[in-house]
Amino acid sequence: MRPRFALAIAACGLLLTGCASAQASAPAAKPASAKLGAFFAEKHPECTIVTSAVGDVTDDGVEDMVVVFRDADGSMRTLVVIGGDTPAETNAVPAPAEDQRISFRDIDKKGPVEFIVRGSKGSDIGFAIYRVEGTTLTDLFGDNMDRCCDSGALWQTSAHLGTSRLG
């Protein structure tokens, strides 16, 4: 089965069965670590964390933190704080306006683990599957994020709406 087709099927399964289905999954999300949370707060004092989850999304054995936050201008964004002796962070991408959820999935059965951000804006529900490549947050596949993010036009530009990337 071609990788893009397999990812699309897996993504559809996540929407139909939810992230708690019996599909193969990565370890459950843990509460955010104090060190990574402090790093984010120091770098972004004007931002408010809405939700976060800790997991190893860089495949280096060190916990990283996926953060959904409200930016100073009020828009919702997602980035990853990369753990280690000297934390770093990825680029930020638009996030759903409401009911944000983060889950980890080993969709392609190879490292690093992908993560899914899903949520809504009004009656529109959407999701996106991401992978961290170095310090770049890469959008692999998504659906309806242009409708459920605070800024659909921004999401289309920064997350390459309509394309998927698998390596």
C-alpha positions in Angstrom: 0.0 0.0 0.0 1.4 3.4 -0.9 2.4 5.5 2.2 0.1 8.5 1.4 -2.9 6.2 0.9 -2.1 4.4 4.1 -1.9 7.7 6.0 -5.2 8.9 4.5 -6.9 5.7 5.6 -5.4 5.9 9.1 -6.5 9.5 9.4 -10.1 8.6 8.3 -10.1 5.9 10.9 -9.1 8.4 13.6 -12.0 10.6 12.7 -14.5 7.7 12.6 -13.3 5.8 15.7 -11.6 8.5 17.7 -8.1 8.5 19.0 -8.8 6.0 21.7 -9.5 3.2 19.2 -7.8 -0.2 19.2 -5.4 0.9 16.5 -1.6 0.7 17.2 -0.7 3.7 19.2 2.2 5.5 20.8 2.3 5.9 24.6 -0.4 8.0 26.0 0.1 11.8 26.4 1.4 12.8 29.8 1.0 16.2 31.6 3.5 18.8 30.5 6.8 18.8 32.2 7.8 21.7 34.4 11.1 22.3 32.6 9.6 22.4 29.1 6.6 24.5 30.3 9.0 27.0 32.0 11.1 27.2 28.7 7.9 28.0 26.8 6.7 30.6 29.3 10.1 32.3 29.3 10.2 32.5 25.5 6.6 33.5 25.1 5.5 35.5 28.2 2.6 37.1 26.2 1.1 33.7 25.3 -1.3 31.5 27.3 -1.0 27.7 27.1 -4.4 26.2 26.4 -3.4 22.6 26.4 -0.2 20.6 26.1 1.0 17.0 26.1 4.4 15.4 26.6 5.8 12.6 24.5 9.0 11.8 22.5 8.2 13.2 19.0 11.8 13.6 18.0 12.8 9.9 18.5 15.7 10.7 20.7 14.5 9.2 24.0 13.9 12.6 25.5 10.4 14.0 26.2 9.2 16.9 24.1 6.1 19.0 24.7 3.4 19.8 22.1 1.8 23.1 23.1 -1.5 24.6 21.9 -1.5 28.3 22.9 -3.2 31.6 22.5 -0.8 34.1 20.9 -0.6 37.7 22.0 -2.9 38.7 19.1 -5.5 36.2 20.2 -4.9 33.5 17.6 -4.5 29.9 18.5 -1.2 28.3 17.6 0.7 25.0 18.0 4.4 24.3 18.4 6.7 21.7 19.9 9.2 22.4 22.7 12.0 20.0 22.0 13.4 18.6 25.2 17.1 18.0 26.0 19.9 19.7 27.9 19.2 22.9 25.9 15.5 23.0 24.9 14.5 24.4 21.5 11.2 24.9 19.7 9.7 24.3 16.3 7.9 26.8 14.1 4.4 27.6 15.2 1.4 26.7 13.1 -2.3 27.6 13.4 -4.4 25.5 15.8 -8.1 24.9 16.2 -10.1 27.6 17.9 -11.9 25.4 20.4 -11.9 22.0 22.0 -8.2 21.3 21.2 -7.0 17.7 21.7 -3.5 16.3 21.2 -2.7 12.7 20.8 0.4 10.7 19.7 0.2 8.0 17.1 2.9 5.9 15.4 1.0 6.0 12.1 3.8 4.9 9.7 5.3 2.4 12.2 8.7 4.1 12.2 10.2 7.0 14.2 9.6 9.6 15.0 6.1 9.3 16.4 3.5 11.6 14.7 1.0 13.6 16.7 -2.5 14.8 15.9 -4.0 18.1 16.8 -7.8 18.2 16.5 -10.5 20.6 17.5 -13.3 22.7 16.3 -14.6 26.2 15.6 -18.3 26.3 16.0 -19.8 23.3 14.2 -16.6 22.8 12.1 -14.3 20.0 13.2 -10.8 19.4 11.9 -7.5 17.7 12.5 -3.9 17.7 11.3 -1.2 15.1 11.6 2.3 16.5 12.3 5.9 15.2 12.5 8.9 17.0 13.8 11.8 17.1 11.4 14.8 18.8 13.1 13.2 22.0 14.4 10.5 22.1 11.7 6.9 21.1 12.4 5.8 19.3 9.2 2.1 18.9 8.3 1.7 15.4 6.9 -2.1 15.4 6.4 -5.1 17.3 7.6 -8.8 17.8 7.1 -11.0 20.9 7.7 -8.3 22.8 9.6 -8.9 25.8 7.4 -12.4 25.9 8.9 -11.7 25.3 12.6 -8.6 27.4 13.0 -8.8 31.0 14.1 -7.1 32.1 10.8 -7.9 29.7 7.9 -5.9 31.7 5.4 -2.8 31.6 7.7 -3.2 27.8 8.1 -3.5 27.3 4.3 -0.3 29.2 3.8 1.8 27.8 6.6 0.6 24.2 6.6 0.3 23.5 2.9 -3.4 22.8 2.7 -4.2 20.1 0.3 -0.9 18.3 0.4 0.5 15.5 2.4 4.1 14.5 3.1 5.3 11.2 4.1 8.9 10.1 4.2 
